[in-house]
Amino acid sequence: MTAHVVLLSSLLVMGVLGSEFSILRSPGSVVFRNGNWPIPGERIPDVAALSMVFSVKKDLSWLGLAVGNLFHRPSATIMVLVRGVDKLALPPGNVISYSLENAVLFSLDSVVNSIHSSCPEETPVVLQLALSEERVYMVGKANSVFEELSVMLRQLCNCLFQENSILNSLPLNSLSRSTEVDLFFLSELQVLHDISNSLSRHKHLGKNHSPDLHSLELAGLEEIGKTYGEDLEQFRDASRILVDALQKFADDMYNLYGGNAVVELVTVKSFDTSLVRKTRTVLETKPENPASPYNVAYKYNLKYSVVSNMVLWIMIALTLVVIVTSYNIWNMDPRYDSIIYRQTSRFEWIELSLCQI
């Protein structure tokens, strides 16, 4: 009975910790420590924000990210999400991988808001792309940098048969150029190639003060696994091709930003949607036992320093105005400094002159 319990527990742990969060490239100012420290899936945006020297609302007690150089912010963060596989056979070396707990859907919108709030006068490059849904989100200079980027599946399939296509350099092996699922997988790799090529024509962006953000979601490997099965040669060949493409993409993006970019990879076979539904239902319902019955705000607000400085300097300015005004009124000569006396005395002189006449 004990053996069955231990076996069941190990299977549950493997199912929960199957996905991975990997660091493909990182500058010296961002320190990721190698170790067995699982990270919750919902805290991945916080890891991205902290690595870009942004504050988060909730403290992150994760030992994988150490304190680096807070005065040297990375120029860009590139996060690639690969669906359909728990982990990829990444080459050992500079790659650091962590187990992923509770693989739930996450969004980097909080990181985008932090970029805009910290650099309101700058125009960073923000790109969020998911080809499986034909969903693209560009902000700032991304509209001009990626103006020629194709995101429609029909356009991407046509780009695969042009001269600068990746098909000319990729060993397809068991993959086919005529199968729709294979073309969708290869189209995602073509997009990775086009993104790095588009940025290579705008290398000056890496010197901006505002950090850039690139978030890409790849679902081609998941479709190949559903179509052929994960035990067949097509899935293994696609996995090897994807690993090589991701390594080249990470090197290109890292070099384009002068070695000051963080390239992250998240591999998830399937998201735990039950946790997402449970979270939504909890947020929609009113809690029975709130933490504070007085409806107080957070102990710390991200805009606290801004508001406090505004209040402080406005109070100082008003105090100085009152002091200066009071001093001038106290030392004023009514016969010479008062405009009221000058005007009234002028009228009295005119009346006196008329009386004498």
Summary of the structure (lengths in Angstrom):
residues: 357
radius of gyration: 30.9
end to end distance: 128.5
largest distance: 128.5
contacts: 980
relative contact order: 0.15
helix: 47%
strand: 15%
